[in-house]
């Protein structure tokens, strides 16, 4: 998979904080139980590009929480919620070698176990609540007014 130069790169070292990101994630990436399918990646460095750079910490945290049985959880999953019109996550990813047409599609293929990552549009997730809010008033009415863009999108898809 060739993702170099596709989206903005984040240097492994955060100069403002003096933190070398490779030291944080390298041991987890190298581990036998890495939460990503490393065979699909050209290198560890390929994860330091947007939007993969945003997804990596969440995937690692999810995996570590599951291993530690945090809050007695047997399974911890990552749900990515973003507006459907977010072009960084919804646009084509050039040079992804057939792994997926979108960043979240590629990430879903990389996630281990495969069922631990899901992505949903904000509109799809909240549309039922916002449609009910239109009918019921009070705080739900506030939500419908505040997030009208999601309600309008849901109403258009119902038509």
C-alpha positions in Angstrom: 0.0 0.0 0.0 1.5 3.3 -1.0 0.1 6.2 1.1 3.2 8.5 1.2 2.3 12.0 0.2 -1.5 11.3 0.0 -2.4 13.6 2.9 -0.5 15.8 5.3 2.3 13.9 7.1 2.9 14.3 10.8 6.5 14.0 11.8 7.2 11.2 14.2 8.6 13.7 16.5 6.3 16.4 17.9 8.7 19.3 18.2 6.4 21.4 20.3 6.1 18.7 22.9 9.5 17.1 22.4 7.7 13.7 22.1 9.1 11.1 19.7 5.9 9.4 18.5 7.9 6.4 17.2 8.9 5.5 20.8 5.2 5.6 21.9 3.9 3.4 19.1 6.8 1.3 17.8 6.7 -1.4 20.5 3.0 -1.8 20.0 3.4 -2.0 16.2 6.2 -4.5 16.5 4.3 -6.7 19.0 2.9 -10.0 17.9 -0.6 -8.8 18.9 -0.5 -5.5 17.0 -4.1 -4.3 16.4 -3.3 -3.7 12.7 -2.6 -6.1 9.9 1.1 -5.2 9.3 1.3 -7.3 6.2 -0.8 -4.7 4.4 1.4 -1.8 5.3 4.7 -0.9 3.7 6.2 0.3 6.9 5.5 1.7 10.4 6.1 5.2 9.0 3.2 4.9 6.6 0.9 5.4 9.6 2.1 9.0 10.1 -0.1 10.4 7.4 -3.6 11.8 7.8 -6.2 10.5 8.5 -4.4 7.3 9.6 -2.4 9.3 12.1 -5.7 10.2 13.8 -7.0 6.6 13.8 -3.8 4.9 15.1 -3.9 6.2 18.7 -7.5 5.2 19.0 -6.8 1.7 17.6 -3.9 1.2 20.0 -5.9 2.5 23.0 -8.8 0.2 22.1 -6.5 -2.8 21.9 -4.8 -2.0 25.2 -8.1 -1.5 27.0 -9.3 -4.9 25.8 -6.1 -6.6 26.8 -6.3 -5.1 30.3 -10.0 -5.9 30.5 -10.6 -2.3 31.5 -14.0 -1.9 33.2 -14.2 -5.8 32.9 -14.8 -5.5 29.1 -14.1 -8.6 27.0 -14.4 -6.7 23.8 -13.6 -3.1 23.1 -14.5 -1.7 19.7 -13.8 1.6 18.0 -16.7 3.5 16.5 -15.6 6.3 14.2 -18.3 9.0 13.8 -17.9 11.8 11.3 -20.2 13.8 9.0 -20.7 11.9 5.7 -19.4 15.0 3.9 -16.0 14.9 5.7 -13.9 14.7 2.6 -10.7 13.6 4.5 -12.4 10.4 5.6 -14.8 9.9 2.7 -12.6 10.7 -0.3 -10.7 8.3 -2.5 -7.3 7.3 -1.1 -4.9 7.1 -4.1 -2.4 4.2 -4.2 -4.3 2.1 -1.6 -3.7 -1.0 -3.8 -7.3 -2.1 -3.6 -7.5 -2.0 0.2 -10.5 0.3 0.1 -11.9 3.4 -1.6 -12.0 5.5 1.6 -9.7 6.1 4.5 -12.2 4.4 6.8 -12.5 1.5 4.3 -8.8 1.0 4.3 -8.6 1.2 8.1 -11.4 -1.3 8.5 -9.2 -3.8 6.4 -6.2 -3.0 8.6 -8.0 -3.4 12.0 -7.4 -6.6 13.9 -9.7 -8.3 14.8 -11.6 -7.0 11.8 -14.8 -6.4 13.7 -13.2 -4.0 16.2 -13.5 -0.9 13.9 -16.7 0.6 12.5 -17.4 3.9 10.8 -20.7 5.6 10.5 -21.9 9.0 9.3 -23.0 11.4 12.0 -26.3 11.8 10.1 -26.9 8.1 10.0 -26.2 7.6 13.7 -28.3 10.5 15.0 -31.0 10.8 12.3 -33.6 8.7 14.2 -33.2 10.8 17.4 -33.3 14.0 15.4 -36.4 13.0 13.5 -38.1 12.1 16.8 -36.9 15.5 18.2 -38.8 17.3 15.4 -42.0 15.6 16.7 -41.5 15.7 20.5 -40.1 19.2 21.4 -38.3 20.2 24.6 -34.6 19.3 24.7 -35.1 17.0 21.7 -36.4 20.0 19.8 -33.2 21.9 20.7 -31.2 19.0 19.2 -33.2 19.1 16.0 -32.7 22.9 15.7 -29.0 22.8 16.7 -28.1 19.9 14.3 -30.6 20.8 11.5 -28.0 19.8 8.9 -28.3 16.2 10.1 -32.1 16.3 10.3 -32.4 17.8 6.8 -30.0 15.2 5.4 -32.0 12.4 7.0 -35.3 13.9 5.8 -33.9 14.1 2.3 -32.8 10.5 2.3 -36.3 9.4 3.5 -38.0 11.2 0.5 
